[in-house]
Amino acid sequence: MSPASPCIKLCQLDESGNHCIGCLRTLDELRQWSKASDEEKQAILDRVSHRAIEQV
């Protein structure tokens, strides 16, 4: 089963223009998602989790 998208329908870039404030993905990760393999999607989710921890 393919990893679920972290999108929460709050699509807006942060002040730096580098990350979506809703799902914490970068612009490159957002572009890659639909074509990414399951392994690539999991790697993106791992990076998103790390970013979420850094924000706390």
N, CA, C and O of each residue as an XYZ file, in Angstrom:
224
protein
N       0.835     -1.176      0.000
C       0.000      0.000      0.000
C       0.883      1.244      0.000
O       1.841      1.340      0.767
N       0.552      2.172     -0.853
C       1.342      3.390     -1.009
C       1.150      4.322      0.184
O       0.035      4.447      0.691
N       2.224      4.981      0.643
C       2.091      5.932      1.753
C       1.103      7.048      1.407
O       1.071      7.537      0.278
N       0.308      7.435      2.386
C      -0.679      8.499      2.190
C       0.002      9.861      2.149
O       1.004     10.092      2.826
N      -0.544     10.736      1.362
C      -0.042     12.105      1.278
C      -0.221     12.807      2.622
O      -1.237     12.609      3.289
N       0.747     13.620      3.024
C       0.612     14.368      4.274
C      -0.221     15.647      4.119
O      -0.348     16.419      5.069
N      -0.781     15.869      2.945
C      -1.556     17.083      2.676
C      -2.751     17.178      3.631
O      -3.491     16.211      3.814
N      -2.925     18.360      4.238
C      -4.076     18.602      5.106
C      -4.942     19.736      4.547
O      -5.736     20.336      5.270
N      -4.780     20.018      3.258
C      -5.573     21.025      2.550
C      -5.381     22.431      3.120
O      -6.303     23.247      3.109
N      -4.165     22.705      3.620
C      -3.780     24.031      4.081
C      -2.542     24.411      3.273
O      -1.433     24.489      3.801
N      -2.757     24.642      2.000
C      -1.668     24.814      1.045
C      -1.247     26.277      0.965
O      -1.878     27.093      0.293
N      -0.165     26.580      1.669
C       0.382     27.931      1.684
C       1.861     27.825      2.025
O       2.251     27.056      2.904
N       2.677     28.597      1.331
C       4.107     28.567      1.604
C       4.440     29.391      2.841
O       3.776     30.383      3.143
N       5.470     28.964      3.545
C       5.934     29.727      4.691
C       6.564     31.038      4.218
O       6.673     31.271      3.014
N       6.973     31.883      5.141
C       7.519     33.199      4.796
C       8.744     33.117      3.888
O       8.968     33.999      3.060
N       9.525     32.066      4.044
C      10.727     31.913      3.223
C      10.405     31.387      1.829
O      11.237     31.465      0.925
N       9.184     30.845      1.653
C       8.799     30.277      0.365
C       9.381     28.898      0.119
O       9.389     28.412     -1.012
N       9.867     28.269      1.178
C      10.531     26.966      1.033
C       9.655     25.770      1.368
O       9.851     24.695      0.801
N       8.697     25.924      2.269
C       7.885     24.803      2.737
C       6.416     25.184      2.777
O       6.063     26.338      3.018
N       5.570     24.196      2.538
C       4.136     24.358      2.739
C       3.888     24.362      4.254
O       4.405     23.506      4.970
N       3.105     25.318      4.733
C       2.857     25.370      6.178
C       1.891     24.278      6.629
O       1.825     23.971      7.819
N       1.154     23.696      5.713
C       0.224     22.627      6.070
C       0.892     21.280      6.206
O       0.748     20.613      7.231
N       1.625     20.870      5.179
C       2.202     19.513      5.177
C       3.715     19.499      5.384
O       4.301     18.429      5.545
N       4.349     20.655      5.383
C       5.792     20.803      5.619
C       6.669     20.250      4.496
O       7.873     20.069      4.680
N       6.070     19.981      3.332
C       6.888     19.529      2.208
C       7.485     20.726      1.486
O       6.908     21.814      1.465
N       8.652     20.502      0.895
C       9.275     21.528      0.070
C       8.573     21.568     -1.285
O       7.801     20.669     -1.622
N       8.847     22.611     -2.050
C       8.268     22.692     -3.392
C       8.684     21.495     -4.234
O       7.861     20.931     -4.955
N       9.943     21.102     -4.154
C      10.409     19.928     -4.906
C       9.670     18.664     -4.473
O       9.283     17.852     -5.314
N       9.475     18.497     -3.173
C       8.767     17.311     -2.687
C       7.308     17.321     -3.146
O       6.759     16.271     -3.479
N       6.686     18.486     -3.166
C       5.316     18.594     -3.659
C       5.235     18.199     -5.127
O       4.325     17.476     -5.530
N       6.184     18.672     -5.921
C       6.202     18.348     -7.354
C       6.450     16.867     -7.585
O       5.864     16.277     -8.493
N       7.305     16.262     -6.780
C       7.713     14.869     -6.969
C       6.663     13.862     -6.512
O       6.653     12.729     -6.993
N       5.786     14.249     -5.601
C       4.926     13.289     -4.911
C       4.153     12.365     -5.847
O       4.164     11.148     -5.665
N       3.488     12.929     -6.836
C       2.608     12.101     -7.677
C       3.361     11.072     -8.511
O       2.785     10.060     -8.909
N       4.633     11.317     -8.777
C       5.433     10.390     -9.578
C       6.412      9.568     -8.739
O       7.117      8.706     -9.264
N       6.448      9.837     -7.447
C       7.428      9.184     -6.578
C       7.052      7.723     -6.323
O       5.875      7.368     -6.260
N       8.075      6.895     -6.181
C       7.850      5.501     -5.787
C       7.446      5.480     -4.314
O       7.566      6.489     -3.619
N       6.973      4.340     -3.846
C       6.610      4.208     -2.438
C       7.807      4.498     -1.531
O       7.653      5.105     -0.471
N       8.985      4.067     -1.944
C      10.190      4.308     -1.157
C      10.512      5.800     -1.101
O      10.886      6.320     -0.050
N      10.366      6.478     -2.224
C      10.610      7.920     -2.261
C       9.577      8.672     -1.423
O       9.916      9.633     -0.732
N       8.331      8.240     -1.483
C       7.292      8.870     -0.662
C       7.596      8.687      0.823
O       7.419      9.615      1.612
N       8.045      7.513      1.199
C       8.383      7.275      2.606
C       9.551      8.155      3.030
O       9.564      8.661      4.151
N      10.522      8.342      2.161
C      11.652      9.223      2.474
C      11.174     10.664      2.667
O      11.654     11.365      3.558
N      10.237     11.099      1.841
C       9.664     12.439      1.990
C       8.951     12.538      3.336
O       9.130     13.515      4.064
N       8.148     11.535      3.666
C       7.437     11.543      4.942
C       8.403     11.557      6.126
O       8.126     12.197      7.140
N       9.515     10.868      6.009
C      10.530     10.878      7.073
C      11.106     12.279      7.249
O      11.303     12.740      8.374
N      11.375     12.951      6.132
C      11.898     14.332      6.211
C      10.854     15.282      6.794
O      11.187     16.172      7.576
N       9.591     15.090      6.410
C       8.506     15.916      6.949
C       8.408     15.721      8.465
O       8.251     16.689      9.209
N       8.501     14.482      8.915
C       8.451     14.208     10.360
C       9.587     14.910     11.090
O       9.392     15.458     12.175
N      10.759     14.892     10.501
C      11.918     15.557     11.100
C      11.678     17.069     11.177
O      12.007     17.697     12.184
N      11.111     17.650     10.125
C      10.809     19.089     10.143
C       9.789     19.425     11.217
O       9.899     20.458     11.878
N       8.798     18.560     11.396
C       7.765     18.794     12.405
C       8.380     18.804     13.800
O       8.021     19.630     14.639
N       9.298     17.891     14.038
C       9.982     17.829     15.338
C      10.814     19.087     15.555
O      10.859     19.609     16.669
N      11.467     19.577     14.519
C      12.299     20.783     14.634
C      11.468     22.013     14.972
O      11.982     22.949     15.584
N      10.201     22.032     14.588
C       9.346     23.196     14.827
C       8.863     23.272     16.279
O       8.424     24.328     16.736
N       8.945     22.162     16.994
C       8.436     22.128     18.378
C       9.381     22.821     19.301
O       9.126     22.896     20.503
